[in-house]
Structure formats: structure tokens, C-alpha cells
Amino acid sequence: MKSSIIIRNKISNFKKNLSMPGDKSISIRLILLASLAIGKSKIYNLLESEDVINTLKSMKSLGVNINKIKNYYEINGVSIKGLNLKKKTKINAGNSGTFARLFCGLVARSNKKINLYGDKSLSKRDFSRVINPLKLFGMKFKSSNNKLPIIISGTEFLRPVIYEEKKGSAQVKSALMLAALNTPGETKIISVPSRNHTENIFKHCLNIPIKILKKKSKEIIKVSGLKQFKSFDYKVPGDISSASFFIVLTILSKNSILKIRNVNLNKTRTGIIEILKKMNAKINIINTKLYNGEFVGDIIVKSTKSLKSINCPKSLNTRSIDEFLIIFLTCAKAKGLSKFKGIGELRNKESDRLKVASNFLKMIGVQIKESKDGLMIYGNPNLELNGNYVIKDYLKDHRVFMMSCVAALTLGGNFTIKDRDSIKTSFPNFLNILENLGAKIQ
């Protein structure tokens, strides 16, 4: 397979129905928790991406029996105390920050040393945000500059903690909640609101003792440890982060309509919907239902000619953190000046997405102003491209690749987009779906 693709033509108008692959965040969490349950769990529509496959392989290496049977994965849990950890256990997290950080909390009780490592991209990311609070439980870590590889040493003498999480990181919050499962007493996490899939699974699926209180702009999460839970069945809803690229593709295309079925519409993840609606995008949500604490529904989106700029409220930042690249592309076609502040967390993703977005927008002729934690975009509703553009490999950043594809298919020009393999981490069939919509990709 070639490492790059070429797009020379805009996509023609389309009217289609789609389903998205399973939500990646939920898929990874379900594998970890099913591994600690008692009995056989069945997970349907599990995302089969590199990040999720690495999670499955890692749990198998720790003694968890996992099999794919027809259209679901069967996971035979080993209980919260039953992971088979050897003296020289090595775990490859690949490119998955979610799995790597949650895994640190999952093995809090292990008194064996574990070598956790990942690929080049993941090895550049900061792990102090999980290392420091997990040390409070009694765990020990050895690493260079708080980056992978990390030697993890848990303890059978865990102690409950009170910790304030200030970054709005669901990964940190979830790592602490997983550590709390093996900790006697009550662990309390004071957190900036962020995606709450772990809380929903604890409460609505596993019946783990958990209390969630609201206090001003913070959430207080209390988890009672050493409570064993039973196996479960779960059908993973579609991933809204994956859907976002097709939402914007439709908005920026001409005379097109798209219905995306059975998408996870958890309020902590729907910032992109609110942002695009504020920009006058034609989006409707129908057939909503509540499933294990998660809102699920169908998204209907139509082409939109008159996009408006946005002064994005900071309150939407954590709710759209993975979608900002495609949001910025939408702003490039909006009328007026769009402003984003407090988005410095984008510099700590697979690539420095704030810098990547700035460079990309400049390359296609859009005026921008970049700051340490913000971006201003001077939109041009008449933006059309006819030059040659090469998008390089950004440390295996799948979202850069997918955003570039949407730009090429809606703005014109001749695009060579490198690192097609990056989409394997989150959305392996992305290009197949584009071609089914009519995209011509070489």
C-alpha cells in the first residue's frame, strides 16, 4: 500500500446514509473494565482500529481470555485482583494515549514491575499528569522526563486520595478512577468537567459505587473501592469524532445531505455540534435515546452556503478538543473573524495541532494569528484552491490526515497527503467511506 494519497477533484454532490465505527474512547474503556469483571462480557460494534487492537493484545498478554465471535467480542474477566503480571511484563501502547494513561491506573495494585512503551509519537507526550496523582496512591514510576517508556510499580497497600484535576483531562480522571477500584475506602476527584464515559460505565453498566456532585464549575467524583462487579453486554455507539469529518465534508460541499446513524451524542462530546450550529450550519439531531448513560441519536447535516464566524466560548473547549482541526477548516470558509482562546491543550496531542492548523491555513491562503493558547482565523467564504499542496507526515496524526482529505475534497486544488496509515489508529475505513460518497482518491 502506498504511504500517500492524491486528490485532484472536489467531491460531487451526494445524498447518503452512513453508520460510524464504534466510539474509540468507549471501546478502550470497555475492554479494560470487562477484563476486571467476573464472567463473560459481550461487546458489540467494538472499534477495530490499531489503538483498540493494541488494547486487546495487551490485556490478552496479562491473562485475559478474549475472542471474537461473529459480530461481538467476548471477554472473560479475571476480577479486579486477577491480572497475570509477570516479573518482566512489557506492554506496547502503540499510539494510544487513552490506553497508556488508563493502563497506569488499571495496574495500581500490581507489585510487579511493568515496562510501558509506545511509538515515536506517543513517546513525545507528557505522562506527568497521570504519574503525579497516581503516586499519591502509593505507586512508583521510573521514566525520563515523565515520558515513555515508563517502569510502573504498583502496591498491594494502596491508599485512597483526594485529588484536584485542573486540565479537564478525561484520561487523568479515568486513570484515577481505575486505580480507585483496587483501593480501600473512598477516593475523591475534583475535576474540571470533561468526557464522562468512565463515570457512565461505572454507574449505569457496572453498578460500581460512585457519586458525582456538581459544585460551581467543578465536578466532585467519589469512588468506593474493592467492590467487585459482574460482566456485561454493551453495543458501542458510533464515534462523534469520526462523524465530525463527514459533517464538515457535507457542510462545505454543494447540494449534499448526509444522515449519520446511531452516533454517541454525550454532551461532553458534542461541542462541535454547538460550535457549527452557532456558525449557521444546517444540522439536526433526531431519534435520540439514552443508553447506559450515553445519549445516542442520528445526525442529519446539509450543505451550508452562509457560514458565520464564531467567538468560541471557552466552555466548549473540552467538549470539542479532538475536533478543533476540522472546526478550524470550517472557519476558513466562514464570513468574518473567528476566535479561539484557552486551547493550548492542542499542543499536547499526537502533533502540535495548534501549530499544524496555523501552518495549514497559511498554506491555503487563509490569514491567521496564532498565540500560545489561541487562534484567530480570518475567514473567506469565497475560498477556492487551484494550486499544488503537499501535506507531510505529522507524527502519525490521524486527524491531520483526515482534515486534509476534507479540505482537498471541498476547496479544490491538487493535494498529495502523506501518512495514510495514520488513520489505522482510529478510523481504518475512513477512505472507503469517502469513496462510497463519491470521492476520487488515487
KOLTORTI-762641 format. One record per atom (N, C-alpha, C): x, y, z. Coordinates in steps of 0.02 Angstrom, whole numbers, plus 50000, padded with zeros to 5 digits. Each point is the difference from the previous one (the first is absolute). Example, Ala and Ser with C-alpha at 12.3 -4.5 7.8 and 13.67 -1.06 7.14 Angstrom:
# residues 2
506604971650390/499555005950000/500455006050000/499825005349964/500425005950003/499615005550037/
This chain:
# residues 442
500424994050000/499585006050000/500445006350000/499815004949958/500375006349997/499915003850066/500525003850018/499985003750063/499655006749993/499815002049939/499675006449990/499424999149951/499565005049999/499445000049952/500025006649961/499665000049943/499945006049959/499265001449988/499805006250011/499325002349987/500045006049953/499694999449941/500035005349950/499325003149985/499474997050026/499335002449983/499575000950063/499585005149998/499515000750053/499514994249998/499694998650056/499494994950002/499355002749969/499654995749963/499365001949971/499464999950054/499435003149985/499465000150050/499774992850016/499784998950061/499794993450022/499415000550047/499634994550005/499454999350047/500034992850026/500264999150060/500154993350024/499814999250074/499974993650020/499954998150071/500644996250018/500265001450060/500624996950023/499934997550072/500424995350018/500114998250070/500745000750014/500175002450058/500695000950020/500254993950039/500654998849998/500284994650042/499915001850074/500084995150044/499895001050071/500455005450030/499745003350051/500375005350034/500654997350030/500565003349984/500654997550022/500085000650076/499815005750028/500075001050072/499624994750039/499384998649979/499604995150035/500274993049988/500224998549939/500274993349984/500574998250046/500485004550008/500584998650042/499804999050073/499565004250024/499784999550070/499634993450013/499594997949952/499624993850009/500464993950003/500525000049959/500474994350001/500344999650068/500235005650026/500355000050064/499544997850057/499395002550000/499544998450055/499724992949994/499874997749938/499784993149991/500544995150023/500645002049993/500554995750021/500014999250076/499725004850036/500004999750074/499344997450028/499524998749957/499344997650022/500034992550017/499474997550031/499924992850011/499504997449950/500214995349958/499564997249949/500195002349930/499574998249951/500135001449930/499605006149977/500365005049977/499685006049973/499984999549924/499475002849969/499945000149928/499985007349977/500465001949956/500025006949976/499895000149925/499465003249979/499815000549930/500245006749971/500135000149935/500225006049964/500635003050031/500444995850026/500645002350026/500425002749942/500285005850009/500435002949948/500614995549989/500134998349938/500584995749984/500555004149968/500265004650039/500565004349978/500634997750036/500585002849980/500634998050031/500005001250075/499735005850021/500005001650071/499614994850040/499434998049973/499574995350035/500304992949997/500274998249942/500314993549993/500594999350047/500405005450008/500554999950049/499754998950070/499435003050017/499704999050066/499804992750010/499694997049949/499814993050004/500624995550009/500515001249960/500614996050004/500335000650069/500015006150026/500315001150065/499644996350056/499345000149999/499624996650052/500064992449992/500054997649939/500124992849989/500674997950030/500515004449993/500664998450026/500004999750076/499495002950031/499955000050073/499534994550025/499844995249957/499624994250021/499255000449989/499765005249966/499285000649987/499834996349936/499514995750002/499784996149942/499515004149959/500205001849939/499595004249956/499924996649932/499384999549977/499874996949935/499485004049961/500105000349933/499485003049958/499544994549976/499355000850014/499504995049982/499465003549958/499984998349936/499535003149953/500065007750003/499515003450026/500005007349998/500145003350068/500314996250045/500165003050065/500654997150027/500285003450050/500594997650035/499774997350068/500244994150016/499864997050065/500625000650044/499925003150058/500575001150045/499854996650066/500434995250018/499924996350063/500395003550055/499655003650042/500335003950051/500364995950052/500515003050031/500414996450050/499925003050070/499525004550008/499865003650063/500515005650011/499845004550047/500435005850011/500684998150028/500084993950025/500644998050029/500354994649959/499734998449940/500244994049967/500475000849941/500255005949985/500455000849942/500644996150011/500224996549946/500604995850004/500625004049981/500305003050050/500585004349988/500644996350018/500464999549952/500634996650010/500545005050019/500604997450014/500545004350023/500215005149947/500024998049937/500235004449947/499465001149948/499435002450022/499445001349955/500145006349959/499914999449934/500075005749955/499345001249964/499795006250000/499365001849968/500135005449949/499794998749937/500085004749946/499345003749989/499985006550017/499405004049993/499925002849929/500504998949957/499955002649932/499945007549999/499465002549969/499895007249994/499465002550048/499744995650043/499405001750039/500165003250067/499905006550005/500075003450064/499464997950049/499404998649974/499454997950044/500174993450035/500204994949960/500174993650030/500595000750048/500535003449979/500615000450041/499875003250067/499625005550001/499885003650062/499524996250045/499484997149970/499534996150041/500324993750027/500454997049961/500344994050022/500415001250063/500295006050006/500395001650060/499574999450063/499375001949996/499554999350058/499744993050008/499924996549944/499734993250001/500434995350041/500675000949998/500474995350032/500255002850067/499615004350031/500225003150062/500174994950054/499664994350001/500094995250054/500594995249987/500265000049939/500544995249983/500655001950035/500314994950031/500655001350032/500584997649956/499834998449936/500514998149950/500165006149956/500605000449977/500195005649956/499744998849930/499735005349971/499724999749932/500345005349957/500254998049942/500315004749953/499475002149949/499775006150005/499515002749954/500355004449948/499914998449936/500325004049948/499515001149942/500195004349953/499565001549944/500405002049939/499655002549949/500355001949938/500325006950007/500315002449947/500375006350001/499575005850021/499385000249975/499555005550016/499805000050073/499784994250025/499784999550069/500585001350049/500614998249979/500585000850044/500195007350009/499705004549962/500145007150007/499505003450047/499494996450022/499465003050038/500124999550075/499755005050036/500125000650072/499564995250040/500304996150044/499634995450043/500005002350073/500295005850014/500015002450070/499295001050026/499545001549955/499315001450021/499674993950032/500234993949981/499744994050035/500504997450051/500645000849987/500514997550047/499945003350068/499955006650001/499995003650064/499414998250045/499394999949974/499444998150045/500014992650019/500234995649955/500024992950017/500524998550053/500525004050004/500504999150053/499685000950068/499475004250004/499675001250064/499664993650026/499814995549955/499714993650021/500534995450030/500645001549986/500544995650023/500384996749944/499825001549937/500344997149943/500685003449989/500444996649962/500665002749984/500104999749924/500365005049973/500125000449929/500725002049987/500304997049949/500665002049977/499965001749926/500235006149983/499985002149930/500495005849990/500115001649937/500425005849983/499545005849981/500015005350040/499595005949986/499254998549997/499784995050040/499294998350003/499714997949933/500414996849959/499784997749934/500144992549994/499664996849952/500124992949987/500704999049973/500304994150016/499744994550039/499995001550075/499534996850035/499925000950072/500014993250034/500354999550055/499974994050042/499505001350055/499474996050002/499465000950048/500054994850056/499955002250061/499994995550057/499405001750044/499514995550003/499435001150043/500144997550070/499484999550041/500074997750068/499354996950024/500054995050044/499404997150029/499745004250058/500365005350016/499815004250058/499805007049974/499535000149955/499765006349972/499615003950052/500045006649995/499625004350046/499565004849959/499395001250023/499565004649963/500275007150001/499825003849948/500275006849994/499445005049988/500185006250011/499595005749978/500435003949951/499775000749938/500425003249949/499595004849958/500275005949986/499675004849957/500324999949931/499624998149950/500224999749931/499805006549965/500495004049979/499875006849977/500005000949924/500224994949962/500085000749928/499374998149961/499514997050033/499424997549963/500184993949959/500444995750027/500224994049965/499604994050022/499614997249954/499624993950015/500464994150011/500595000049967/500474994550009/500274999850071/500185005850027/500245000350069/499464997850049/499425002849991/499434998450044/499864992549999/500004997149940/499854992849993/500554995750030/500635002049992/500554996250030/499934999750075/499805005550031/499915000250072/499414995850022/499475000049960/499414996050016/500174992549995/500414998149952/500194993049994/500454997950058/500455004550021/500424998550058/499564999350063/499485004150003/499554999850059/499644993350008/499914996449944/499654993650004/500354995150046/500675000350003/500394995450042/500225003250065/499725005750016/500215003850060/499464999850053/500174998150062/499495000150053/499785007150015/499385000750021/499755006650018/499765003949939/499925006550010/499705004349948/500525004849971/500084999849935/500435004749964/499575005749974/500255006150007/499615005949978/500405003849948/499695001349943/500325003749945/499605006349988/500335005750006/499695006549985/500245001949930/499535000649953/500205000349930/499655005549962/500365003049952/499695004249949/499584995249956/499385001749984/499594995449960/500344998049935/499984993649984/500274997449938/499604993849983/500184996649945/499604994349979/499934995050058/499394997350007/499834996250060/499814992849985/500324996949950/499834993149983/500154995250056/500565001050034/500184995550055/499485000350055/499795006150018/499485000850051/499364996449980/499805000849936/499384996949977/500044992450003/500584997349980/500084992650002/499984997650072/500365003550045/499994998250071/499284999850027/499635005349986/499355001050032/499454996049967/499965000349933/499414997349965/500104992949974/500634997849996/500134993449971/500264995150053/500445002350044/500334995650047/499745000550072/499615005150013/499745001250068/500555000750052/500565002949980/500545001550047/499795005950043/500114999850065/499815005650043/500375006449980/499645004849972/500295006349978/499495005650013/500255005650023/499585005950011/500315005849961/499575003749966/500235005749960/499615006150021/500365004950026/499695006250025/500235005949958/499565004949991/500185006149964/500125005550051/500565003649992/500155005650045/500305005649958/499595005049987/500195005649957/500234997349932/500625001349980/500244997749935/500394993550004/499964996650057/500374993850011/499534994150012/500264994149990/499654993950018/500404996450054/499654997150048/500324996050053/499784992849990/500494995749987/499864993049986/500264995850059/499574996050029/500204995850056/499914992649980/500544996250006/499994992949982/500184995750061/499574995350017/500154995350055/500334993849971/500604998350026/500394994649971/499854993150028/500344995149970/499954992950020/499304997349993/499625002549951/499334997549987/500014996249933/499974993450003/500034996049939/499365001049958/500074999849934/499425000949957/499964994349949/499394999049973/499864994449956/500105002049927/500034994949957/500065000949928/499385003649972/500045002049938/499475004149970/499984999149924/499455002049970/499955000549927/499945007449982/500315001849943/500015007249982/500065000649925/499595004249969/500065001749930/500285007149994/500605000749973/500355006449998/499695004549948/499785006050018/499725004749951/500545002849955/499805003149944/500475002849953/500405005850030/500605001049974/500475005050027/499865006849969/499835004950042/499855006749975/500635003449973/500594998250026/500625002949973/500114997749928/499834993849986/500044997649931/499475003249957/499405000750027/499455003049963/500145007349982/500395003450041/500115007249990/500305001649932/500424995649974/500315001349934/499484999649945/499514995750007/499484999449949/499475005450008/499915002450061/499565005750012/500275006149963/500645001450009/500305005949968/500074999049925/500154993949978/500014998649928/499345001949968/499454998250032/499345001549973/499865007550001/500165003350056/499885007250007/500365003949945/500624998149984/500415003749953/499904997849927/499634994449989/499864997749933/499365003549974/499874999049936/499415003249970/499424994949994/499415002450017/499374996249988/500034992950026/500244999250062/500084993450029/499624999350065/499794993850015/499654998450062/500294993450026/500124999750064/500274993950030/499634998550065/499824993750008/499724997650064/500494995150030/500235001450060/500474995750035/499634996850059/499934993449997/499574996550048/500374997850064/499634999950055/500224996850062/500675002750025/500055006750006/500615003350022/499965001650074/500564999350035/500045001950071/499945007750005/499485002350035/499885007250007/500065002150073/500444996750036/500165002050068/500165007550001/499705003750046/500075007350001/500725002250008/500424995850032/500705001850008/500394999449935/499684997449947/500334998949936/499705004049943/499455003650012/499645003149944/500155007449992/500585002250024/500205006949991/500015001949927/500234995549956/500045001649929/499315001549971/499494996450023/499325001249974/499785007050020/500115002050062/499805006650023/500395005549964/500664998949990/500405004949965/499775000949928/499894994549965/499795000549930/499305003049993/499564998650048/499345003149998/500045007550011/500445002150045/500115007250010/500275003349937/500324996149957/500275002649937/499494999549944/499384998250017/499444999749953/499984993649959/500374994950020/499984993649964/499324996650009/499794996549948/499354996749999/500074992950028/499884999350064/500074993650034/499394998750043/499724994049995/499444998050042/500154993350033/499764999150061/500084993850037/499314996850007/499934993649981/499364996550006/500114993250032/499444996950020/500004993150026/500474999150060/499995004750046/500454999450058/499734995150051/500454996750034/499824995350054/500574999950050/499864997550060/500504999450052/500214992850008/500654998749994/500264993150003/500594999750048/499924996750056/500544999450050/500305006850017/499575005050008/500235006750018/500235004249942/500034997249940/500235003649940/499405001849956/499965006349978/499495001849951/500254997949931/499564996749963/500154997549933/499465002349953/500195001949939/499495002249952/500285000449930/499585002549954/500195000849929/500135007449986/500515001349960/500175006849980/499825001049927/499625005149985/499865001849930/500335006749987/500425000349949/500385006049984/499925001649926/499945006549984/499925002349931/500545005249982/500125000649936/500475005149976/499785006950025/500485004250017/499855006650027/500425005249963/499665004849968/500345005149961/500245005950042/499605002150049/500145006250036/500244998650071/500624997650007/500294998850066/500225006550032/499875000650066/500205005950038/500624998350042/500395005150015/500574999150045/499764998950071/500464998150044/499814998650069/500545002650048/499775002850055/500455001450057/499864994250049/500404994949996/499844993650032/500035000650077/499464998450035/500015000250073/500494994850027/500385001950051/500494995450030/499654993850028/499375000750018/499634994450030/499934994249951/500105001349935/499934994749950/500674996749984/500555002550028/500664997449982/500094992650015/499874998050063/500114993050018/499494995449965/499445002849980/499484996049968/500124999149925/500535003049974/500144999549928/500754999549986/500394997850051/500735000349996/500284995949942/499684994449983/500264995849946/499755002249931/499535004849999/499705002049936/500235006949976/500465003250035/500175006949983/500315000649931/500394995249977/500305000549934/499465000949946/499484995950003/499485000449949/499565006150011/499945002350063/499645006350013/500375005949970/500675000150007/500405005449971/499925000249924/499964994249968/499904999849928/499335003249982/499484998650039/499355003149988/500045007650006/500385002350049/500075007350010/500345003349941/500424996349965/500345002849941/499515002049946/499404996949999/499495001649950/499435004450028/500075002250062/499485004050032/500135007449989/499485003950003/500055007349992/500205003250066/500575003650001/500205003650060/500574996750037/500135002750060/500574997850041/499774995250053/500284994050000/499864995050052/500565000050051/499814999550064/500495000450055/499944993950046/500584997350018/500044994450047/500535001550052/499824999250064/500475001250055/499984994150048/500564999150037/500034994750049/500044993149971/500324999449940/500044993549967/500734997649995/500405001950049/500704997950002/500094992550004/499484996450025/500044992750004/500114996849932/499825003549946/500104997449932/500744998949985/500435003350036/500724999249989/500264993450028/499584996650039/500224993850034/499674993849971/499765000549938/499684994249968/500534996249960/499784995649953/500474996149960/500515004549965/499785005949980/500455005249975/499795006550035/500385005349989/499805006650025/499455002549953/499384998350016/499465001449953/499855007449991/500185004050048/499925007249992/500485002649948/500634997850003/500505001949950/499834997149932/499794993649999/499824996849937/499435003749966/499495001950039/499435003649972/500225006749972/500435003650037/500245006549977/500374999349934/500454995249996/500404999049939/499564997949941/499514995750014/499564997749947/499595005849972/499705003950045/499585005649978/500405005249962/500605001350023/500445004749963/500154997349930/500134993549996/500174996949936/499455000849949/499364999650022/499455000649953/499745007149993/500395004850026/499855007149989/499535003250049/499924997150058/499565002850051/500415003950051/499795006150015/500365004250048/499834997750071/500514999250042/499894997750069/500475003850047/499844999850063/500455002450053/500024994650054/500594997350012/500094994650048/500325002850064/499754997950057/500305001650064/500174993550036/500255000650062/500194994150038/499424995250009/499415002750014/499424995650012/499385002349963/500105003249942/499435002449963/500135000649925/499455001449964/500055000749927/499445004649976/500185004649955/499515004249966/500034998449926/499414999049970/499964998049930/499575005049962/500295003149949/499635004849958/499704996049941/499374998450007/499674995649952/499895003349932/499944995849949/499875002249932/499484995549969/499365002249997/499474995749972/500124998049928/500425003849964/500134998649929/500654996149990/500254997050053/500644996449996/499964994149951/500415000249949/500064994649952/500744999049985/500214993849993/500714998549990/500114997149930/500585001749970/500174997149936/500754998449994/500355000450056/500724998650000/500154992850018/500654998750009/500234993450021/500205000250074/499764995250039/500125000150072/500234993150023/500515000050042/500274993850028/499935000250076/499654995150028/499914999550072/500464994550025/500485001850042/500514995250022/499744995650056/500434995650023/499854995450055/500085003850066/499445000750037/500025003450065/499994995050057/500544996250008/500074995450056/499404995350007/499774997649943/499444995250000/499375003050031/499875006449984/499405003250026/499424999049951/499574995350018/499444998149958/499535005749984/499915004750048/499525005449989/500275005149950/500655000949996/500285004349949/499874997149931/500114993549993/499884996749936/499275000849979/499534998650045/499295000349982/499775007149986/500235004850038/499835007049987/500255002149931/500614997849981/500285001749935/499584997149943/499754994050010/499574996949949/499365004149990/499705002250054/499395004049995/500145006649965/500575003150016/500195006349967/500074998949925/500354994749980/500124998749929/499354998749963/499524996750032/499384998149967/499495005749998/500115005350037/499525005550002/500275006649974/500665000950003/500305006549980/500324999849932/500154994149974/500334999449935/500754999450006/500365001049944/500724999450000/500224992849990/500664999149993/500304993349994/500374998450065/499754995250037/500284998350066/500354993349998/500625000050027/500344993850016/500034999650076/499684995050029/499934999550073/500374993850023/500515000950039/500434994550022/499744996750064/500284994250015/499854996350061/499294997450004/499784996649947/499324997250000/499924994750054/500544996950021/499954994850051/499795002850068/500065006650009/499835003050065/499274998650019/499554999449951/499294999150016/499864993250031/500484995449996/499904993450030/499925000550076/500275005450030/499955000750073/499295001150024/499585003249958/499335001750023/499444998549951/500154999949934/499464999749951/500254996649936/500124993450004/500314996549943/499615000449934/499335000450003/499625000149938/499795007049978/500355005150024/499855007049983/499995001149924/500534997849966/500045001249928/499474996149962/499844994050024/499474996149967/499335003650002/499855003150058/499375003750006/500005006049954/500575003649997/500055005749954/499864997849928/500304994549981/499894997649930/499284997949988/499674997350051/499304998249993/499555006149992/500245005750025/499645006349992/500145003149931/500484997349964/500165002649934/500685003349992/500405000050053/500665003149996/500464995949954/500405003649959/500494996849957/500695000750032/500274994450022/500635000050037/500494995349965/500605002649988/500524995949968/500514997650052/
